[in-house]
Amino acid sequence: RGCAQTSSFALLTGAFQFGIFGLVNPKYGPLVASAAGAAGSCLVSVPQEVIKQRLVTGVYGSFREAVSMIWKAEGLGGFYSAWKPTMSRNVPFVVTTFTSRDVLKGKIQKYKEKRDPERGSAVLTPVENIGIGIVSALMAGVLTQPIDVVKTRMMTQAASTAMPYTSALDCASSILRTEGWRKLYSGFGQRSVYMCGLWGITFGLEPLMTSYLDEKKKNQ
């Protein structure tokens, strides 16, 4: 339900994220670049998340209905409900993922170079890059899952008859008080499957696409 439309948002989110990362990284390094990319991509990813969560939870029956009803009932701000917890999740998630990738990549390269010093600088295989993406996303997921649960509750509360949360902090404390800390990790398995697959493919394809584009520039 709404898969094609929300997927198109995901492409825009990725374009913003990696575009900003590519611009910032040469001057400020991967840590600042990944944070800037994650923050900038929220311009697209927050509306995507709002629409997706309300479609998945059955609040609206179609993408068109979701956009129309949110605009009529809440205006432009409705598409950016819970933007604070979303950014609080996205920035540490992306920073952790990219930082973990650099650490894991460096360790694997050093290990391969020790095993075969005559080959010089080691190049990682696509399978190794996919594995790095999966592990990095899993580590970031453990760190940010509670924020994701809070973000989802905040985004879907507009269609709920329950007393609305006054803030992200109120939401988190309410969950801890009434449902226990384990509830903050509800949906972790499903999210892990999605995020590990996404970042595994992303990090697996990125070196291949970079090499292809570099080669294409040389031949022009």
RASULWO-V333673 format. One line per field, one symbol per residue. phi: phi as a letter, one per 30 degrees, with the letter a starting at -180 (. if undefined). psi: psi as a letter, one per 20 degrees, with the letter a starting at -180 (. if undefined). burial: # if it has 16 or more other C-alpha atoms within 10 Angstrom, else .. A space follows every 10 residues. Layout:
BEGIN
phi = ???
psi = ???
burial = ???
END
This chain:
BEGIN
phi = .idddddddd dddddddddd edddeeccjd dddddddddd ddecddeede dddddddidb cadddddddd dddbiedddc didddddddd dddddddddd dddddddddd dddddbdddi ddcddedddd dddddddddd dedceedddd eddddcddcc cdddddaddd dddddddcbj ddddcdiddd ddeddddddd dedddedddd dddddddddd
psi = ojggghhhhh ggghggghgg ghhhghhirh ghghgggggh ihhhhghggg gghhghjjgq irgggggghg gghiahhhik qkhghghhgg ghggggghgh gggggggggg ghhhhmhhib pppqrhgghg gggggghggh ghhighhhgg ggghhihhjq irpqqhrhgg gghgghghir hhhijpjggg hggghggghg gghhhghghg gghghhhhi.
burial = .....#..## .###.###.# ##.##....# #.######## ########## #####...## .##..##..# .......### ########## ########## #..##..#.. .##....... .#.#.#.### ########## #..####### ######.#.. .......#.. ##..#..... ...##..#.. .#..###### ####...... ..........
END
